[in-house]
Amino acid sequence: MITIKLGYNTDPVRAMQKLKNKHIQESLMEELKKPRYYTKPSLRKRLKREEAARQRVKDFRKAVKQAQRED
């Protein structure tokens, strides 16, 4: 179950945004939407490869940024 901690006098709009971000981080909505349609195994493989490529680019950029901060 996803929970968020709210402090006293917390803005409800901000709390909803935090909850939404938690859902996105945990890929909850993607998991719920996944069984709606049949995807061919070849398409699943291709999407998995593309996602891995995007993740590699993100990780590379993050590493470059981290290296720049250390300098």
PDB file as gemmi writes it, atoms N, CA and C in Angstrom:
CRYST1    1.000    1.000    1.000  90.00  90.00  90.00 P 1                      
ATOM      1  N   MET A   1       0.842  -1.176   0.000  1.00  0.00           N  
ATOM      2  CA  MET A   1       0.000   0.000   0.000  1.00  0.00           C  
ATOM      3  C   MET A   1       0.889   1.241   0.000  1.00  0.00           C  
ATOM      4  N   ILE A   2       0.545   2.181  -0.805  1.00  0.00           N  
ATOM      5  CA  ILE A   2       1.340   3.404  -0.913  1.00  0.00           C  
ATOM      6  C   ILE A   2       0.812   4.420   0.100  1.00  0.00           C  
ATOM      7  N   THR A   3       1.722   4.952   0.891  1.00  0.00           N  
ATOM      8  CA  THR A   3       1.350   5.968   1.870  1.00  0.00           C  
ATOM      9  C   THR A   3       2.293   7.145   1.746  1.00  0.00           C  
ATOM     10  N   ILE A   4       1.797   8.290   2.116  1.00  0.00           N  
ATOM     11  CA  ILE A   4       2.631   9.486   2.170  1.00  0.00           C  
ATOM     12  C   ILE A   4       2.424  10.123   3.536  1.00  0.00           C  
ATOM     13  N   LYS A   5       3.478  10.686   4.066  1.00  0.00           N  
ATOM     14  CA  LYS A   5       3.377  11.335   5.367  1.00  0.00           C  
ATOM     15  C   LYS A   5       3.101  12.819   5.153  1.00  0.00           C  
ATOM     16  N   LEU A   6       2.129  13.303   5.879  1.00  0.00           N  
ATOM     17  CA  LEU A   6       1.763  14.703   5.782  1.00  0.00           C  
ATOM     18  C   LEU A   6       2.019  15.384   7.116  1.00  0.00           C  
ATOM     19  N   GLY A   7       2.587  16.551   7.044  1.00  0.00           N  
ATOM     20  CA  GLY A   7       2.802  17.326   8.244  1.00  0.00           C  
ATOM     21  C   GLY A   7       1.587  18.181   8.548  1.00  0.00           C  
ATOM     22  N   TYR A   8       1.617  18.811   9.669  1.00  0.00           N  
ATOM     23  CA  TYR A   8       0.541  19.713  10.052  1.00  0.00           C  
ATOM     24  C   TYR A   8       0.491  20.879   9.072  1.00  0.00           C  
ATOM     25  N   ASN A   9      -0.688  21.241   8.659  1.00  0.00           N  
ATOM     26  CA  ASN A   9      -0.898  22.379   7.763  1.00  0.00           C  
ATOM     27  C   ASN A   9      -0.329  22.137   6.363  1.00  0.00           C  
ATOM     28  N   THR A  10      -0.322  20.899   5.895  1.00  0.00           N  
ATOM     29  CA  THR A  10       0.183  20.578   4.575  1.00  0.00           C  
ATOM     30  C   THR A  10      -0.877  20.897   3.531  1.00  0.00           C  
ATOM     31  N   ASP A  11      -0.434  21.472   2.432  1.00  0.00           N  
ATOM     32  CA  ASP A  11      -1.330  21.823   1.340  1.00  0.00           C  
ATOM     33  C   ASP A  11      -1.880  20.544   0.701  1.00  0.00           C  
ATOM     34  N   PRO A  12      -3.205  20.392   0.580  1.00  0.00           N  
ATOM     35  CA  PRO A  12      -3.775  19.170   0.000  1.00  0.00           C  
ATOM     36  C   PRO A  12      -3.373  18.952  -1.461  1.00  0.00           C  
ATOM     37  N   VAL A  13      -3.175  20.035  -2.203  1.00  0.00           N  
ATOM     38  CA  VAL A  13      -2.758  19.903  -3.599  1.00  0.00           C  
ATOM     39  C   VAL A  13      -1.359  19.295  -3.654  1.00  0.00           C  
ATOM     40  N   ARG A  14      -0.498  19.748  -2.771  1.00  0.00           N  
ATOM     41  CA  ARG A  14       0.869  19.213  -2.707  1.00  0.00           C  
ATOM     42  C   ARG A  14       0.859  17.733  -2.296  1.00  0.00           C  
ATOM     43  N   ALA A  15      -0.045  17.390  -1.387  1.00  0.00           N  
ATOM     44  CA  ALA A  15      -0.151  15.997  -0.945  1.00  0.00           C  
ATOM     45  C   ALA A  15      -0.605  15.103  -2.097  1.00  0.00           C  
ATOM     46  N   MET A  16      -1.547  15.570  -2.891  1.00  0.00           N  
ATOM     47  CA  MET A  16      -2.008  14.792  -4.037  1.00  0.00           C  
ATOM     48  C   MET A  16      -0.887  14.624  -5.053  1.00  0.00           C  
ATOM     49  N   GLN A  17      -0.075  15.660  -5.240  1.00  0.00           N  
ATOM     50  CA  GLN A  17       1.044  15.578  -6.173  1.00  0.00           C  
ATOM     51  C   GLN A  17       2.073  14.564  -5.683  1.00  0.00           C  
ATOM     52  N   LYS A  18       2.317  14.544  -4.374  1.00  0.00           N  
ATOM     53  CA  LYS A  18       3.244  13.567  -3.811  1.00  0.00           C  
ATOM     54  C   LYS A  18       2.737  12.148  -4.043  1.00  0.00           C  
ATOM     55  N   LEU A  19       1.442  11.940  -3.844  1.00  0.00           N  
ATOM     56  CA  LEU A  19       0.845  10.625  -4.052  1.00  0.00           C  
ATOM     57  C   LEU A  19       0.956  10.208  -5.517  1.00  0.00           C  
ATOM     58  N   LYS A  20       0.691  11.146  -6.405  1.00  0.00           N  
ATOM     59  CA  LYS A  20       0.788  10.867  -7.833  1.00  0.00           C  
ATOM     60  C   LYS A  20       2.223  10.481  -8.205  1.00  0.00           C  
ATOM     61  N   ASN A  21       3.199  11.204  -7.681  1.00  0.00           N  
ATOM     62  CA  ASN A  21       4.601  10.903  -7.961  1.00  0.00           C  
ATOM     63  C   ASN A  21       4.985   9.526  -7.441  1.00  0.00           C  
ATOM     64  N   LYS A  22       4.455   9.144  -6.274  1.00  0.00           N  
ATOM     65  CA  LYS A  22       4.730   7.808  -5.738  1.00  0.00           C  
ATOM     66  C   LYS A  22       4.189   6.740  -6.683  1.00  0.00           C  
ATOM     67  N   HIS A  23       2.972   6.953  -7.202  1.00  0.00           N  
ATOM     68  CA  HIS A  23       2.385   6.000  -8.149  1.00  0.00           C  
ATOM     69  C   HIS A  23       3.264   5.871  -9.392  1.00  0.00           C  
ATOM     70  N   ILE A  24       3.749   6.990  -9.886  1.00  0.00           N  
ATOM     71  CA  ILE A  24       4.588   6.978 -11.079  1.00  0.00           C  
ATOM     72  C   ILE A  24       5.897   6.247 -10.792  1.00  0.00           C  
ATOM     73  N   GLN A  25       6.531   6.522  -9.655  1.00  0.00           N  
ATOM     74  CA  GLN A  25       7.798   5.888  -9.304  1.00  0.00           C  
ATOM     75  C   GLN A  25       7.662   4.378  -9.212  1.00  0.00           C  
ATOM     76  N   GLU A  26       6.572   3.922  -8.663  1.00  0.00           N  
ATOM     77  CA  GLU A  26       6.400   2.487  -8.470  1.00  0.00           C  
ATOM     78  C   GLU A  26       5.741   1.813  -9.670  1.00  0.00           C  
ATOM     79  N   SER A  27       5.479   2.562 -10.720  1.00  0.00           N  
ATOM     80  CA  SER A  27       4.882   2.043 -11.953  1.00  0.00           C  
ATOM     81  C   SER A  27       3.563   1.327 -11.694  1.00  0.00           C  
ATOM     82  N   LEU A  28       2.826   1.811 -10.724  1.00  0.00           N  
ATOM     83  CA  LEU A  28       1.576   1.171 -10.354  1.00  0.00           C  
ATOM     84  C   LEU A  28       0.547   1.267 -11.474  1.00  0.00           C  
ATOM     85  N   MET A  29       0.423   2.444 -12.069  1.00  0.00           N  
ATOM     86  CA  MET A  29      -0.587   2.617 -13.116  1.00  0.00           C  
ATOM     87  C   MET A  29      -0.238   1.784 -14.347  1.00  0.00           C  
ATOM     88  N   GLU A  30       1.036   1.679 -14.671  1.00  0.00           N  
ATOM     89  CA  GLU A  30       1.438   0.861 -15.817  1.00  0.00           C  
ATOM     90  C   GLU A  30       1.072  -0.598 -15.580  1.00  0.00           C  
ATOM     91  N   GLU A  31       1.283  -1.070 -14.357  1.00  0.00           N  
ATOM     92  CA  GLU A  31       0.946  -2.454 -14.028  1.00  0.00           C  
ATOM     93  C   GLU A  31      -0.552  -2.690 -14.128  1.00  0.00           C  
ATOM     94  N   LEU A  32      -1.342  -1.701 -13.740  1.00  0.00           N  
ATOM     95  CA  LEU A  32      -2.790  -1.862 -13.817  1.00  0.00           C  
ATOM     96  C   LEU A  32      -3.287  -1.845 -15.258  1.00  0.00           C  
ATOM     97  N   LYS A  33      -2.648  -1.056 -16.099  1.00  0.00           N  
ATOM     98  CA  LYS A  33      -3.078  -0.933 -17.483  1.00  0.00           C  
ATOM     99  C   LYS A  33      -2.561  -2.064 -18.368  1.00  0.00           C  
ATOM    100  N   LYS A  34      -1.507  -2.728 -17.945  1.00  0.00           N  
ATOM    101  CA  LYS A  34      -0.846  -3.730 -18.770  1.00  0.00           C  
ATOM    102  C   LYS A  34      -1.785  -4.840 -19.266  1.00  0.00           C  
ATOM    103  N   PRO A  35      -2.611  -5.457 -18.429  1.00  0.00           N  
ATOM    104  CA  PRO A  35      -3.418  -6.577 -18.923  1.00  0.00           C  
ATOM    105  C   PRO A  35      -4.614  -6.172 -19.785  1.00  0.00           C  
ATOM    106  N   ARG A  36      -4.804  -4.907 -20.052  1.00  0.00           N  
ATOM    107  CA  ARG A  36      -5.942  -4.475 -20.865  1.00  0.00           C  
ATOM    108  C   ARG A  36      -5.889  -5.031 -22.279  1.00  0.00           C  
ATOM    109  N   TYR A  37      -4.705  -5.067 -22.851  1.00  0.00           N  
ATOM    110  CA  TYR A  37      -4.552  -5.468 -24.241  1.00  0.00           C  
ATOM    111  C   TYR A  37      -3.511  -6.568 -24.350  1.00  0.00           C  
ATOM    112  N   TYR A  38      -3.682  -7.390 -25.340  1.00  0.00           N  
ATOM    113  CA  TYR A  38      -2.692  -8.422 -25.606  1.00  0.00           C  
ATOM    114  C   TYR A  38      -1.542  -7.801 -26.373  1.00  0.00           C  
ATOM    115  N   THR A  39      -0.341  -8.092 -25.953  1.00  0.00           N  
ATOM    116  CA  THR A  39       0.822  -7.640 -26.706  1.00  0.00           C  
ATOM    117  C   THR A  39       1.594  -8.868 -27.156  1.00  0.00           C  
ATOM    118  N   LYS A  40       1.966  -8.838 -28.392  1.00  0.00           N  
ATOM    119  CA  LYS A  40       2.712  -9.956 -28.946  1.00  0.00           C  
ATOM    120  C   LYS A  40       4.063 -10.053 -28.244  1.00  0.00           C  
ATOM    121  N   PRO A  41       4.578 -11.273 -28.118  1.00  0.00           N  
ATOM    122  CA  PRO A  41       5.880 -11.437 -27.459  1.00  0.00           C  
ATOM    123  C   PRO A  41       6.996 -10.630 -28.120  1.00  0.00           C  
ATOM    124  N   SER A  42       6.964 -10.533 -29.444  1.00  0.00           N  
ATOM    125  CA  SER A  42       8.014  -9.762 -30.120  1.00  0.00           C  
ATOM    126  C   SER A  42       7.918  -8.286 -29.756  1.00  0.00           C  
ATOM    127  N   LEU A  43       6.698  -7.773 -29.625  1.00  0.00           N  
ATOM    128  CA  LEU A  43       6.510  -6.373 -29.242  1.00  0.00           C  
ATOM    129  C   LEU A  43       6.970  -6.156 -27.803  1.00  0.00           C  
ATOM    130  N   ARG A  44       6.669  -7.113 -26.919  1.00  0.00           N  
ATOM    131  CA  ARG A  44       7.117  -7.006 -25.532  1.00  0.00           C  
ATOM    132  C   ARG A  44       8.634  -6.947 -25.456  1.00  0.00           C  
ATOM    133  N   LYS A  45       9.309  -7.785 -26.237  1.00  0.00           N  
ATOM    134  CA  LYS A  45      10.773  -7.785 -26.250  1.00  0.00           C  
ATOM    135  C   LYS A  45      11.311  -6.450 -26.740  1.00  0.00           C  
ATOM    136  N   ARG A  46      10.699  -5.937 -27.828  1.00  0.00           N  
ATOM    137  CA  ARG A  46      11.165  -4.676 -28.390  1.00  0.00           C  
ATOM    138  C   ARG A  46      10.988  -3.541 -27.392  1.00  0.00           C  
ATOM    139  N   LEU A  47       9.821  -3.497 -26.727  1.00  0.00           N  
ATOM    140  CA  LEU A  47       9.575  -2.451 -25.743  1.00  0.00           C  
ATOM    141  C   LEU A  47      10.545  -2.556 -24.571  1.00  0.00           C  
ATOM    142  N   LYS A  48      10.846  -3.780 -24.180  1.00  0.00           N  
ATOM    143  CA  LYS A  48      11.790  -3.981 -23.082  1.00  0.00           C  
ATOM    144  C   LYS A  48      13.180  -3.488 -23.471  1.00  0.00           C  
ATOM    145  N   ARG A  49      13.602  -3.787 -24.709  1.00  0.00           N  
ATOM    146  CA  ARG A  49      14.902  -3.315 -25.190  1.00  0.00           C  
ATOM    147  C   ARG A  49      14.950  -1.795 -25.244  1.00  0.00           C  
ATOM    148  N   GLU A  50      13.874  -1.180 -25.747  1.00  0.00           N  
ATOM    149  CA  GLU A  50      13.832   0.279 -25.844  1.00  0.00           C  
ATOM    150  C   GLU A  50      13.872   0.919 -24.464  1.00  0.00           C  
ATOM    151  N   GLU A  51      13.151   0.342 -23.520  1.00  0.00           N  
ATOM    152  CA  GLU A  51      13.156   0.877 -22.162  1.00  0.00           C  
ATOM    153  C   GLU A  51      14.546   0.761 -21.547  1.00  0.00           C  
ATOM    154  N   ALA A  52      15.220  -0.359 -21.794  1.00  0.00           N  
ATOM    155  CA  ALA A  52      16.573  -0.546 -21.278  1.00  0.00           C  
ATOM    156  C   ALA A  52      17.529   0.478 -21.879  1.00  0.00           C  
ATOM    157  N   ALA A  53      17.356   0.768 -23.172  1.00  0.00           N  
ATOM    158  CA  ALA A  53      18.208   1.765 -23.827  1.00  0.00           C  
ATOM    159  C   ALA A  53      17.975   3.149 -23.221  1.00  0.00           C  
ATOM    160  N   ARG A  54      16.723   3.493 -22.971  1.00  0.00           N  
ATOM    161  CA  ARG A  54      16.418   4.783 -22.339  1.00  0.00           C  
ATOM    162  C   ARG A  54      17.041   4.851 -20.953  1.00  0.00           C  
ATOM    163  N   GLN A  55      16.966   3.747 -20.217  1.00  0.00           N  
ATOM    164  CA  GLN A  55      17.516   3.722 -18.864  1.00  0.00           C  
ATOM    165  C   GLN A  55      19.029   3.871 -18.896  1.00  0.00           C  
ATOM    166  N   ARG A  56      19.684   3.241 -19.875  1.00  0.00           N  
ATOM    167  CA  ARG A  56      21.139   3.377 -19.993  1.00  0.00           C  
ATOM    168  C   ARG A  56      21.530   4.829 -20.248  1.00  0.00           C  
ATOM    169  N   VAL A  57      20.780   5.511 -21.105  1.00  0.00           N  
ATOM    170  CA  VAL A  57      21.058   6.921 -21.399  1.00  0.00           C  
ATOM    171  C   VAL A  57      20.886   7.756 -20.132  1.00  0.00           C  
ATOM    172  N   LYS A  58      19.808   7.494 -19.379  1.00  0.00           N  
ATOM    173  CA  LYS A  58      19.575   8.229 -18.146  1.00  0.00           C  
ATOM    174  C   LYS A  58      20.708   7.997 -17.155  1.00  0.00           C  
ATOM    175  N   ASP A  59      21.116   6.735 -17.014  1.00  0.00           N  
ATOM    176  CA  ASP A  59      22.197   6.412 -16.084  1.00  0.00           C  
ATOM    177  C   ASP A  59      23.507   7.069 -16.506  1.00  0.00           C  
ATOM    178  N   PHE A  60      23.777   7.082 -17.813  1.00  0.00           N  
ATOM    179  CA  PHE A  60      24.990   7.712 -18.318  1.00  0.00           C  
ATOM    180  C   PHE A  60      24.988   9.208 -18.017  1.00  0.00           C  
ATOM    181  N   ARG A  61      23.868   9.859 -18.287  1.00  0.00           N  
ATOM    182  CA  ARG A  61      23.776  11.302 -18.020  1.00  0.00           C  
ATOM    183  C   ARG A  61      23.942  11.598 -16.537  1.00  0.00           C  
ATOM    184  N   LYS A  62      23.355  10.727 -15.717  1.00  0.00           N  
ATOM    185  CA  LYS A  62      23.470  10.907 -14.275  1.00  0.00           C  
ATOM    186  C   LYS A  62      24.919  10.757 -13.835  1.00  0.00           C  
ATOM    187  N   ALA A  63      25.626   9.784 -14.399  1.00  0.00           N  
ATOM    188  CA  ALA A  63      27.030   9.567 -14.060  1.00  0.00           C  
ATOM    189  C   ALA A  63      27.884  10.752 -14.501  1.00  0.00           C  
ATOM    190  N   VAL A  64      27.609  11.300 -15.681  1.00  0.00           N  
ATOM    191  CA  VAL A  64      28.351  12.457 -16.175  1.00  0.00           C  
ATOM    192  C   VAL A  64      28.128  13.652 -15.254  1.00  0.00           C  
ATOM    193  N   LYS A  65      26.870  13.864 -14.866  1.00  0.00           N  
ATOM    194  CA  LYS A  65      26.552  14.980 -13.966  1.00  0.00           C  
ATOM    195  C   LYS A  65      27.268  14.811 -12.630  1.00  0.00           C  
ATOM    196  N   GLN A  66      27.278  13.572 -12.127  1.00  0.00           N  
ATOM    197  CA  GLN A  66      27.947  13.288 -10.850  1.00  0.00           C  
ATOM    198  C   GLN A  66      29.442  13.548 -10.983  1.00  0.00           C  
ATOM    199  N   ALA A  67      30.053  13.166 -12.100  1.00  0.00           N  
ATOM    200  CA  ALA A  67      31.481  13.379 -12.319  1.00  0.00           C  
ATOM    201  C   ALA A  67      31.790  14.873 -12.407  1.00  0.00           C  
ATOM    202  N   GLN A  68      30.899  15.641 -13.011  1.00  0.00           N  
ATOM    203  CA  GLN A  68      31.110  17.084 -13.120  1.00  0.00           C  
ATOM    204  C   GLN A  68      31.046  17.744 -11.758  1.00  0.00           C  
ATOM    205  N   ARG A  69      30.167  17.256 -10.891  1.00  0.00           N  
ATOM    206  CA  ARG A  69      30.061  17.817  -9.552  1.00  0.00           C  
ATOM    207  C   ARG A  69      31.321  17.546  -8.744  1.00  0.00           C  
ATOM    208  N   GLU A  70      31.909  16.380  -8.948  1.00  0.00           N  
ATOM    209  CA  GLU A  70      33.101  16.027  -8.193  1.00  0.00           C  
ATOM    210  C   GLU A  70      34.304  16.859  -8.594  1.00  0.00           C  
ATOM    211  N   ASP A  71      34.340  17.340  -9.817  1.00  0.00           N  
ATOM    212  CA  ASP A  71      35.475  18.145 -10.289  1.00  0.00           C  
ATOM    213  C   ASP A  71      35.497  19.516  -9.711  1.00  0.00           C  
TER     214      ASP A  71                                                      
END                                                                             
